[in-house]
Amino acid sequence: MTTILPQHRIERVRYELAKRQVTVSKVEKTGDGFARITFTGDTLQGFQSQSFDDHIKFIFQDAAGNTVMRDYTPLSATAEHGQLTLEFALHGHGAAASWAQQASEGMQAVIAGPKGSMIIPAQQDWHLLVGDASSLPAIRRRLAELPPSAHVEVMLLRSDSAESWSLPQQPHWQVTQLTDDEALLTALRNWQVPEGHGFAWCAGEGGLMRQARTVLLEEKQLPREGVKVAAYWRHGEADFHERLV
């Protein structure tokens, strides 16, 4: 049995679930198909998000006045200043993308959650991050909190038409951007598991993530406690989220 050192041990924390009314205070188009929107509000006092892949419910009104809910990862949050930043993909014709395209200072929305955090320590011997546009905010947040000396490999799936995504770079970080599912799975199969105790994190479309789970657990034989795979969306369904490992 492998001994998990204290610096590698995952911690799970729970929060009191609350709904918070927030107001748009800043909209920034990042230039790579995303909008970074900052919200403020006194209700954000006490807001907690301790893990890079926490998710909240973002609740808003669409153009027809219908209430819509979508899952988002907090890109950053400063509870003492009452600020929360989310990153929205602007591609496609979904309700959230349309809302973000039209977002301006003073618009209001509601957030709920997160329910809790799964805190994966940064002091792993290596980190594997695999995802697509839906998980890019979580990956960006993770890279922002990892030390430059960390051993990191990132595999990103983007559409042919999407611009190359901007990510921070460090000497020990390798970032690969791929444009089809099979190329991503091939890259994952060709990936050599580094020595030491690490963590593999994957999130994206449900069908593809199930295949990624098979590669990591069965072909690479990674321990389940060192893997997290989640479906952030699924073809033909709205507001879908499922934990697979």
N, C-alpha and C positions, 0 to 999 in steps of 0.2 A: 504493500500500500504506500502511495506517495504521501509524504508529509508536507502539508501546506504551511509555509512559514507565515508568521503574523503579518508581514508586509505584503503578502499575496492574498490574504483572506478577504473574501467579499463580505460586505456588510449590507444588510437590508434594514431600511428605516421606513416607518409609516407616518403619514401626516393626516391631520384632521382635514377632511374634504370641505372645501369652501368655494363658493362662487364669488367672483370679484368683477365689478364694473370697472372698465378701463377706457382710457381715451388716447387716441393716436396723438403723439407729440412730435414724431419725426418719421419721414419716409425717405429711404435711401435706396436707389436702384444700384445694384452692385456691378452691373455691366456684364454679368455672365448668366442672365436669365432669371435672376432672383431679386426680390425686394426685401430689404431689411427694415422692419417697422418696429419702432419703439413706442411702447405704451406707458402711460403714467396713471397714477391714481392713489389716493390715500388707502384704498383697499389692499394695495400691494404690501403694506406694512405687515411683516410677519410671513410673507411668501417665502417658501423654501423649495429649492431644487438643487440637490447635492450630486446628481449624476448626469453625465453628458447625454444619456438617452432617456431621461424622464420625458413623459408626455402629458400634455394638458389638453382639455377640450376647449377649443376656440369656438365661441358661439356668436353668430352674427346674423344680420338680415341680408338676404340676397336682393336682387333688383326688383323682384316681385313682392317683396315684403315677407317672404317666408323665413322662418328661423332655421338656420343650418348649423350643424356641428361638425367639426373636423379635429383630428388629432395633430398636435404640433409639439415639437421639441423646443423648450426655451433655449435660445442661443446664448443669452446672458440675462442675469437678473440681479438687481441691486435693491434689496428689500428696504434698506434704510433710506434710500433715495426715492422709493416708490416707482421704480422703473423695471420694465420687462421688455426684452427684444426678441422678436420672432422673425424667422426667415421664410418667405413665401416663394415657391416656384411660380413663375409667371407664364410658363408654357401651358398649352391646352386650353380647354374651354370650361373648366370646372368652376363651381360657385366661388370657391376660396380664391382661385387665381383671378377671377373677375373682380372680386372684392378688393384684392391687393392692388390690382391695376388701377383702380379708382380711389385708393386710399389717400386721404389727405388729413392734415392736422385738424383735430377736433372731432373726427369720427369716433363713434363709440362701439364697444363690443363687450363681451363677457368671457372670462376665462374660468375654468373649473379644474381643480387639481393643482399639482399632481397628487395621486393617492399615496405615493411613496417613491423611494429611490433604491436602486440596486447599485451600490457604490463599489466600483471595480478599481482597486488601488492603482495609482500610476506607477508604482514601483514593481511592475512586472519585468521579467527578463526580456520579453518581446510582446508586441501588440500587432494583431492583424485586424484591419478594419475593411469591411466589404460592404458596398452599398450602391445606391442609385440616387436620383434627384430627391426622392422622398427622405432619404437618410443623410443627405449631405449636411444639413444643419447640425445633426448629432456628431458627425465626423469632424466638422469644422470646430465644434466646441471641444471635442476630445483632443484634437491636435493643439488647440490653444492652451490646454491645461497640462499637457505632457512636457517633461523637461527636454531640452534639445538633445541630450545624450541618450534618450530612449531609442530602442530598436523598434522601428515602426514600418509596417508594410500596408499600403492602402491600395485597394482595387475598386475602381469606380466604373459603373456602367452608365453611359449617357447615350442619347440618341445621336444618329449621324448628323442631324441638323443643329444640335446643341453646341454652343461655344465651349471651348475648353474651360473647365472650372478652376478658379483661383484657390490655391491652398498654400499654407505656409510650408516652407522647405527647410530641412535641416540635414546635416551630413549623413546621419544614420536613418533617414526616412526615405523610403522608396514609394513613389506614387505612380500608379499605372491607370490610364483612362482607356476603357474599352467601349466598343460600340455595338456589341450584340451578346445575347445570353450565352451562346456556346463559347465565345471567346473568353468570357468571364469564368465559366466553369473549367475551361482548359487551363487558364492561368491559375485557378485554385488547385487543380490537380497537379500542376507542375510546381507549385509552391513547396519549398522544402521547410519542414518544421524546424525552427531554430532550437538550439539547446536551451535548457533551463525551463523555468515555469512561466508560461505566458498566457495570454487570453485572446481568443478569436471571437470577434463580434461581427455579425452580419445582419443587415436589414434591407428589405426591398419588396419586390413583388412576390406574392405567396408561393406560386408554383416554382419559381426560380430558387427561392429560399429553401424550399423543401429539398431540392437537389443539392444545394450548398450544404445543408445539414448532413445529407448522406455522405458527401465527400469528406467533411470534417470528422464526423464520428465513426464512419465505417471504413473509409479508405485511408484517412490519415490517423485514425484511431486516437483522436484527442479525447481526453477525459471530459465527461459532461460538465463537470464543475468549472472547466476552463473554456466553455463555449456558451455564447448566447446568440440565438438566431430568432429573428422576428419578421413576420409579414406586416409591412406597413401599409400595403394596399393589395388588392386583387383585381384582376381584369373583370370588368362588368359590375363592380360593387363600389359603392361610396361609403366613406367613413368606416373603413375596415382596418382592424388591427388584431393580430394574433401572435402570441408567444409560442414559438415552435421548439425551442430548447431553453 
